[in-house]
Amino acid sequence: MVVTSDRMVQDAARRAGATAVTAEAFLAALDAPGAPDTDDDTGDDDGDDDDAPAKRGNPRRASRDERNVRRALSRLRGRGRA
């Protein structure tokens, strides 16, 4: 697991097969070990995606990278309880 807020380091870590976690997510996991992981998308969505290509797959499923981050953070939380 690599903890960094540097995008280039995150990309290099993912290419190498490691899980990249942002520093903010890591600190939040350390501060609230029992809190559920809620990562809401609060982006500006005004519906201008008419020209976007049709996407495939389950839109509610998190990306592979996001699932890896959640798994790594849950393992980190689990170690603090023992």
N, C-alpha and C positions, 0 to 999 in steps of 0.2 A: 504494500500500500504506500502510495506517495501522497503526501499532504503538501499542497502548494496552491497559490492563487495565480501563478504564472501559466498562461495558456500554452505557451510553447513547451514548458516542462510537462504539463499534463498530456499534451499530444505525444510527446516522446515516450512518456511512461506507458501510455496505452498501446503505442506501437510495439513496445518491448514486452507487452503482456501483463503489465502491472495495473492495479486499480488506482486511478487518480481521484483524490478527494480534495475539494476546495478547503482552504483554511477555515472559512466561515462555517461550513458544514461540520468540520472536525471539531471546532470549538463548541458548536451548538450541541453536538453529541456528547461531549465531555461535560457540559454544563447541566444537561437534563438527561441523565441516563435512563430514566423510566418513561420519558415522553415519547409518544408515537411520532414517527417520521412523516411529517406532512409537508410536501413540497408543492405548493400551489403555484400554478402558472398565472401570474398577474399581469401578463403582457397586454399591450394595446391591441385588441382584436376588433377591428371595424368591418370585417367581412369583405375585404378587397382581394380575396384569393380566387377570383373567377378564372384567371389564366393559369393557375397552378395545375401541374399534372396530377392525375388521380393517384392517390397513395394506396399502398397495399398493406394488409396486416391489421391487427387490432389497434385502434387508435387509443384505447385506454391502457394498453400495456406500456410500461416504461421501457425506454431504450435499454439495450444490453449494458451500456456504460453506467446508466443510472441504477440498474439492478445490481451491478457489481459494487457500486458505491454504497448502496443501502445495505448489502450483505456485509461489506467490510465494516461499516459503522455499527451494525447490529452485533457483530462479533466483538467489537471494541467495547460496546456497552455491556455485553455479557461478561466480560472479564472483570469489570469493576464490581460486579455483584458477588462474585465468589470469595 
